[in-house]
Amino acid sequence: MTELTEHVDGLPNICGQEALIEQAIAAAMTPEPRIDLSQAHSAFAIALHMHQPLIPAGDPATARIIGNLQWMVEHPDIGDNYNASVFHWCYKRMGEFIPQLLARGLQPRIMLDYSGTLLYGLRQMGLHDVLDALTTITCDPGYNHAVEWLGSPWGHAVAPSTPVQDYRLHVRAWQHHFAAIFGLEALSRVRGFSPAEMALPNHPDVAHEFVRTLVDRGYHWVLVQEHTVERADGSAVTSPHVPHRLRCTNSRGDTVEITAVIKTQGSDTELVGQMQPYYEALGLAPQRIDDRVVPPLVTQIADGENGGVMMNEFPPKYFETMAECSGTSTPIVNVSEYIEHLRRSGVSQQMLPAVQPVFQHLVWQRFTPGDGPERLDEVIAKLSTAYPHFHMRGGSWTDDRSWVEGYDDVLTPMERASALFHRNLRARGVPTSDPRYRRALFHLLAAETSCYRYWGQGEWMDYGVEMALLAIGAT
């Protein structure tokens, strides 16, 4: 099988060989379950999210862009940059843990979510040991059944407030970059998607485009936060430990669906660091999906490097739990093998309970799909006035954070960079293999990372403005 080079003209390989990527997606592999869930009482799954943004280093005029981890290494006396060496190990350590646990005859599982900016930054600063360790557990058939990679937006962009055409480029770029590092066969095994910041759009048109992008890019399921979805009547999800069917309809009446796996509770690294999903699963009983009885699944994701719990407590607790749960009626699984078990048990996607993005029930009470975007805008404006808590900003891992309010200074240049990219390159048909296209795409996607808004006003917002200006200059 033809493989891709990891870098082209000094930049990550994020575009230009779309035909090969499409072939790999079309050849998507169904995971062969290695754990017999037919006798399972319950199960649990954990994912580790890893991310570092790219930042302008020094004078923006030099356009030198490096990974934040590299900046931490180069400035160890600032803030908590002394954690850089620990972060380095955290990015690598699952490549050590999985072989060790399998050698003991255990059945470890882990799902990994690495942003494209982190993968590029690791290689750029010469941390080949990290990528070599990850390659082993990703590509070696003796290990890869224990590891499931989750797709993500390349630049860690938040879906509700990123132009939909750009978000599609993020998703495509991550697939391209991942295949360039780990191979096309490895890409064909990536079936689940992890949105940055667990951000799910709830504006009907944006949510529809989000799910359409995932389906078009070959994804079979998406991880969603519990409080970002609702049932058709607006009520909360009552069975979060079974997969659901995320149904999104736009203003023109088009509907698209994807399997949604629900992450419960907020963002707390202690949940994964102390293996709380296992203990929660132990207390659950089999549940029904339609006329089938299935083991419930507790699913959690956490930053894999941030905080003392993940840095220090997770490794011994993970080893302890893998020894305790392997071969029992409450095993750890990866989500795709769990979904495959359901499929083989006769559970189809249409049998899954349906959910939609939060607050949409209020829209559908007043709007008929097919009436068009202008009428939808009118309905949203009236709802925003009538209900103080109603909004179309989407949801994320926390319901008290907006990715839009107060960020005009950084969003305006980002939106301008996006407009220029699509006008000057895409609209003119510049090939994706053209160096100009790749350079502009790299800068645009790097500029749209959530980190420039996560920390509010200050240095990180300044980084965002500088990155957006660099993106404008690249177009």
Disulfide bonds with the S-S distance in Angstrom:
none
